[in-house]
Amino acid sequence: MTSAAHEADVIVVGAGPAGSTTAAHLAQHGLKVTLLEKAHFPREKVCGDGLTPRATRQLIRLGIDTSEEAGWLHNRGLRVYAGRKEPFHFDWPDLKDFPNYGLVRPRADFDHLLAQHAVSLGAQLLEGTNVTGPILDERSGRIVGVTTKAGEEYRAPLVVAADGNSARLAISMGINKRDDRPMGVAVRTYYKTPRSKDDYLESWLELWDGEPGKSTLMPGYGWVFGMGDGTSNIGLGVLNTSKGFGKTDYRALLKRWLDATPEEWGFRDENRTCPVQGAALPMGFNRQPHYGRGLLLVGDAGGMVSPFNGEGIAYAMEAAEYAAEAIADAHARGIGTSSAERALQGYPARLRAELGGFYRMGNIFVHLIGNPTIMRLCTQYGLPRPTLMRLVMKLLANLRDAHEGDWMDHLINALAKAAPSA
């Protein structure tokens, strides 16, 4: 039996950045939205905790205060280790379309803040609500609600799957992942360190298990993000285009890399504050279609992690805004009409237009860097050339002006438009 309290205009499954941002935008459009989260806040998620200016822009668009006074740690760019002992520094570009600073905030706090923001705008948040499957209309096969582990039913004419890499709702609707798209695995933990306060996000494009250039070059890339509280978030990612993917002990790999870093940095077992945890990174639109039969996929559920740099939050939040706009348009046209259905089909069309070419380039990129020889050539001969690396960093972080940018922006825009959609 479904009570009126269990009915809404839209149900959003999962209150991570994808789900909470979708719910917030839907509430701003005046729709009745129910946000279902299986855990209770605050809760942990495996993540680097670092946000580029692309994610910062989405927070600003939501109306969230990103000042340091509001608890955010700001950063000014990337510090890159590769090709030599001393790192390279790249400031975030000054652009019309994006702010020139990134952010750091623990995911446990970040996700809770986004969920509460959605609630403040009018969304209903239900924690500890574990969705187990869809409710389908027998005649049309459309999703009309969801069931929970507790045996409750929640009904709405449209459902957003933002349930992360598990994608249980999409799978239960027959939407399976594509094996021709890249996947990654990331592990991370926290260390007490004197390097906790840092103006730069740190990226290691080469992972050595000893002295750089004189030991074994290991698969993957690493990061060190200072948290500003006496600790740093440290982790590494490995792509399935690497020979080591699936055969590597990632925790041992992390330890071997960090044991080769200077002792005074503190990246040793005695300073580790929590266990090493891992997660999959679904990349390059590896689950499609992003809309069908009343179900929209947003974030990791739709494989929206960037193949270029493993960034997922920014793209999840962008897709959330696109999804909410398509849903609001469909409601205005009248759910159930052919016009409303065309509005909903506008969501995957917009994803393809905005990100499809960029992700296609990313899919090619990960196959290239999966070859250690190519990766070594890129770092040895590419990094010492500042102009080339500014272009590469703009490409990796997808930070470019859509209109009236410099020659680098025009080049990346042209490449993205020329590439077939992912």
C-alpha positions in Angstrom: 0.0 0.0 0.0 1.4 3.4 -1.0 0.6 6.4 1.1 0.4 9.9 -0.2 3.7 10.6 1.7 5.4 8.1 -0.6 4.4 9.8 -3.8 6.4 12.6 -5.5 7.0 14.2 -8.9 10.5 12.7 -9.0 12.3 10.1 -7.0 16.1 10.4 -6.8 18.0 7.3 -5.6 21.3 8.1 -4.0 22.3 11.3 -2.1 25.9 11.6 -3.3 26.9 14.7 -5.3 24.9 13.5 -8.4 21.7 12.8 -6.5 21.7 15.7 -4.1 22.6 18.2 -6.9 19.7 16.8 -9.0 17.3 17.0 -6.1 18.4 20.6 -5.3 17.9 21.8 -8.9 14.5 19.9 -9.1 13.4 21.6 -5.9 14.4 25.0 -7.3 12.2 24.2 -10.3 9.3 23.8 -7.9 8.9 20.0 -8.2 8.2 17.6 -5.4 11.3 15.5 -5.1 12.1 12.6 -2.7 15.8 11.8 -2.2 16.5 8.3 -1.0 19.8 7.5 0.6 20.7 4.0 1.9 23.2 5.2 4.5 23.0 7.8 7.3 25.0 11.1 7.1 27.8 11.7 7.7 29.2 8.7 5.8 32.5 8.0 4.1 33.2 7.7 0.4 36.4 6.7 -1.4 37.5 9.9 -3.1 40.5 12.3 -3.4 38.5 15.1 -1.7 40.0 17.6 -4.3 37.8 19.7 -6.5 38.9 21.5 -9.7 37.5 24.9 -10.8 35.0 22.9 -12.9 33.4 21.5 -9.7 33.7 24.8 -8.0 31.6 26.4 -10.7 28.8 23.9 -10.1 28.8 24.7 -6.4 28.5 28.4 -7.1 25.6 27.7 -9.5 23.9 25.9 -6.7 24.2 29.0 -4.5 26.6 27.4 -2.1 29.1 29.6 -0.3 32.6 28.3 -1.3 34.6 30.8 0.8 37.3 29.7 3.2 35.2 31.2 6.0 32.5 28.6 5.1 35.0 25.7 5.7 36.5 25.2 2.2 40.2 24.9 1.6 41.2 26.7 -1.6 43.9 25.8 -4.0 45.4 27.7 -7.0 46.5 24.9 -9.3 48.3 21.6 -9.9 51.8 20.5 -8.8 52.9 17.7 -11.1 55.7 15.2 -10.4 57.0 13.5 -13.6 60.1 13.4 -15.7 62.4 15.0 -13.2 63.0 15.2 -9.4 61.6 18.7 -9.0 57.9 19.2 -9.6 56.2 21.5 -12.2 53.6 24.0 -11.1 50.5 24.9 -13.2 48.1 27.6 -11.9 44.4 27.1 -12.8 43.7 29.3 -15.9 41.9 32.6 -15.8 38.8 32.0 -17.8 35.4 33.6 -18.3 33.5 30.3 -17.8 35.2 29.1 -14.6 36.5 30.5 -11.4 40.3 30.4 -11.0 40.4 28.3 -7.7 39.8 24.7 -6.7 38.6 23.4 -3.4 39.3 20.6 -0.9 36.7 19.2 1.6 36.3 15.7 3.0 33.6 13.7 1.2 31.8 12.8 4.4 31.3 16.6 5.1 30.9 17.5 1.4 28.1 15.0 0.7 26.2 15.9 3.9 26.4 19.6 3.0 25.0 19.0 -0.5 22.1 16.8 0.8 21.2 19.4 3.4 21.3 22.1 0.7 18.8 20.1 -1.3 16.6 19.8 1.8 16.8 23.6 2.4 15.4 24.1 -1.1 12.5 21.8 -0.5 13.6 18.3 -1.3 12.5 15.5 1.1 15.6 13.4 2.2 15.0 9.9 3.6 18.2 8.3 5.1 18.6 4.6 5.8 16.4 3.8 2.8 17.9 1.0 0.8 16.3 0.8 -2.7 16.2 -2.8 -4.0 14.5 -2.5 -7.3 12.1 -0.7 -9.7 8.3 -0.8 -9.9 7.4 -1.2 -13.5 4.1 -0.4 -15.3 3.0 -3.8 -16.7 1.7 -2.3 -20.0 4.5 0.1 -20.9 7.5 -1.3 -19.0 8.2 2.2 -17.7 9.5 2.7 -14.2 6.9 4.2 -11.9 8.6 3.9 -8.5 11.0 1.9 -6.4 10.8 -0.7 -3.6 13.0 -0.7 -0.6 14.6 -3.4 1.6 12.1 -2.5 4.3 9.3 -3.4 2.0 8.1 0.2 1.3 7.1 1.6 -2.1 7.9 5.1 -3.4 6.2 6.2 -6.6 6.8 8.9 -9.1 6.4 9.2 -12.9 10.2 9.8 -13.2 13.1 8.3 -11.3 16.7 9.4 -11.3 19.4 6.7 -10.7 22.3 8.3 -8.8 23.3 5.2 -6.9 26.9 5.2 -7.9 29.1 2.6 -9.5 26.9 -0.3 -8.3 24.2 1.1 -10.6 21.8 -1.4 -9.1 18.7 0.4 -10.4 20.1 0.7 -14.0 21.1 -3.0 -14.0 17.7 -4.0 -12.8 16.2 -2.1 -15.8 18.5 -4.0 -18.2 21.0 -1.2 -18.7 24.4 -2.9 -18.6 27.9 -1.4 -18.8 29.9 -1.2 -22.0 33.1 -3.1 -22.0 34.6 -0.9 -24.8 34.8 2.0 -22.3 37.7 2.6 -19.8 37.5 1.6 -16.1 39.7 2.6 -13.3 40.4 1.5 -9.7 41.4 4.0 -7.1 42.6 3.4 -3.5 43.2 6.1 -0.9 43.9 6.8 2.7 45.0 9.6 5.0 48.3 10.4 6.6 49.4 12.8 9.3 51.9 15.1 7.6 53.5 18.6 7.9 52.4 19.1 4.2 48.7 19.3 5.1 48.3 23.0 4.1 49.0 23.3 0.4 48.1 25.9 -2.3 48.3 23.1 -4.9 46.7 19.8 -5.6 49.5 17.4 -6.2 49.6 14.9 -9.1 52.2 12.2 -9.6 52.2 11.0 -13.3 55.0 8.6 -12.6 55.0 6.1 -9.7 58.4 4.6 -8.9 59.0 2.0 -6.3 62.4 3.5 -5.4 64.6 6.3 -6.7 62.9 8.0 -9.7 64.5 6.9 -13.0 66.5 4.1 -11.4 63.8 1.8 -10.1 60.6 0.1 -11.4 58.0 2.4 -13.0 54.6 1.1 -11.7 51.2 1.4 -13.4 48.9 4.2 -12.5 49.1 7.8 -11.2 49.1 9.2 -7.7 47.8 12.2 -5.8 48.5 14.1 -2.6 45.8 16.5 -1.5 46.4 18.5 1.7 43.3 18.6 3.9 44.4 21.6 6.0 43.8 19.7 9.3 47.2 18.1 9.8 46.5 15.3 7.3 46.7 14.7 3.5 44.5 12.5 1.4 46.8 10.3 -0.6 45.9 7.7 -3.2 46.5 6.2 -6.6 44.5 5.1 -9.6 45.1 2.4 -12.2 43.4 2.2 -15.6 42.2 -1.0 -17.2 44.4 0.0 -20.2 47.4 -0.7 -18.1 49.0 -4.2 -18.1 48.9 -4.1 -14.3 45.2 -3.7 -14.1 43.4 -6.4 -12.1 46.7 -8.2 -11.3 48.1 -5.6 -8.9 47.9 -5.4 -5.1 47.0 -1.8 -5.0 47.6 -1.3 -1.3 51.1 -2.7 -1.7 51.6 -0.5 -4.7 50.6 2.6 -2.7 53.0 1.6 0.1 55.9 1.0 -2.3 55.4 4.4 -3.9 55.1 6.3 -0.6 58.1 4.5 1.0 60.2 6.1 -1.7 59.1 9.6 -0.8 61.1 11.8 1.7 60.9 10.6 5.3 60.1 14.1 6.6 56.8 14.1 4.6 55.5 11.5 7.0 53.9 9.2 4.4 54.7 6.0 6.5 52.5 3.4 8.1 52.8 4.8 11.6 51.3 8.1 10.4 48.3 6.5 8.5 45.1 7.5 10.2 42.7 5.0 8.6 42.6 1.8 6.5 43.3 2.0 2.8 40.0 1.8 0.9 39.3 1.3 -2.8 36.6 2.0 -5.4 35.9 1.6 -9.1 35.9 4.5 -11.5 33.4 4.1 -14.3 34.5 6.3 -17.2 33.6 7.7 -20.5 29.8 7.1 -20.5 30.3 3.3 -19.9 26.6 2.8 -19.1 23.9 3.9 -21.6 21.3 5.0 -22.5 21.2 7.8 -20.0 17.5 8.1 -20.4 14.8 5.5 -21.1 11.4 4.3 -19.9 11.2 7.0 -17.2 14.7 6.4 -15.8 17.6 9.0 -15.9 21.2 8.0 -15.1 23.3 10.7 -13.4 26.9 10.5 -12.2 28.8 7.2 -11.7 25.6 5.3 -12.4 26.0 6.5 -16.0 29.8 6.2 -16.1 30.5 9.9 -16.0 34.0 9.9 -14.6 36.4 11.7 -16.9 38.9 9.4 -18.6 41.5 12.2 -18.6 41.9 12.7 -14.9 39.5 10.5 -12.9 37.4 13.5 -12.0 33.8 12.5 -11.3 32.1 15.1 -9.0 32.1 18.0 -11.5 30.6 16.0 -14.3 28.0 14.4 -11.9 26.9 17.8 -10.8 26.8 19.1 -14.4 24.7 16.1 -15.5 22.5 16.7 -12.5 21.7 20.2 -13.7 21.0 19.0 -17.3 18.7 16.2 -15.9 16.8 18.5 -13.7 16.2 21.0 -16.6 14.9 18.2 -18.8 12.6 16.9 -16.1 11.2 20.3 -15.3 10.6 20.9 -19.1 8.8 17.5 -19.3 6.6 18.3 -16.4 5.7 21.7 -17.9 4.7 19.9 -21.1 2.7 17.2 -19.3 4.2 13.9 -18.2 2.9 11.1 -20.4 2.7 13.2 -23.6 4.9 12.8 -26.6 6.2 16.3 -26.1 7.3 15.5 -22.6 9.1 12.4 -23.8 11.0 14.6 -26.4 12.0 16.9 -23.6 13.4 13.9 -21.6 15.3 12.7 -24.6 17.0 16.1 -24.6 18.9 15.0 -21.5 21.2 12.4 -23.2 21.3 14.6 -26.3 22.7 17.4 -24.2 25.2 15.1 -22.5 26.5 14.0 -25.9 26.7 17.6 -27.1 28.5 18.9 -24.0 30.7 16.0 -23.1 30.5 13.3 -25.8 33.4 14.4 -27.9 35.6 15.2 -24.9 35.0 11.7 -23.4 35.8 10.1 -26.8 39.1 11.9 -26.8 39.6 10.7 -23.2 38.9 7.1 -24.2 41.7 7.4 -26.8 44.0 9.1 -24.3 43.8 6.3 -21.7 44.7 3.7 -24.3 47.8 5.7 -25.2 49.0 6.2 -21.6 48.4 2.6 -20.8 51.6 2.0 -22.8 54.5 2.7 -20.3 56.8 3.7 -23.2 54.4 6.4 -24.5 53.8 7.6 -20.9 57.5 7.9 -20.3 58.1 9.8 -23.6 55.2 12.2 -22.7 56.6 13.0 -19.3 60.2 13.3 -20.3 59.7 15.4 -23.4 56.3 17.1 -22.9 56.5 18.4 -19.3 59.6 20.6 -19.7 57.7 22.6 -22.4 55.5 25.0 -20.5 53.2 26.1 -23.4 52.5 22.4 -24.3 51.8 21.5 -20.7 49.5 24.4 -20.2 47.5 23.1 -23.2 47.6 19.5 -21.8 46.5 20.6 -18.3 43.6 22.6 -19.8 42.6 19.5 -21.7 43.0 17.1 -18.7 40.9 19.3 -16.4 38.6 20.4 -19.2 39.0 24.0 -18.3 38.4 26.2 -21.4 36.1 29.0 -22.5 33.3 27.9 -24.8 33.4 31.2 -26.6 36.1 33.9 -27.1 38.9 31.9 -25.4 42.5 31.8 -26.4 44.0 29.6 -29.1 44.3 26.7 -26.7 40.6 26.9 -25.9 39.7 27.1 -29.6 41.9 24.1 -30.4 40.4 21.9 -27.6 36.8 23.0 -28.6 37.5 22.1 -32.2 38.9 18.7 -31.3 35.9 18.0 -29.0 33.5 18.9 -31.7 35.3 16.9 -34.4 35.4 13.7 -32.2 32.4 11.4 -32.5 30.4 11.2 -29.3 31.3 8.7 -26.6 
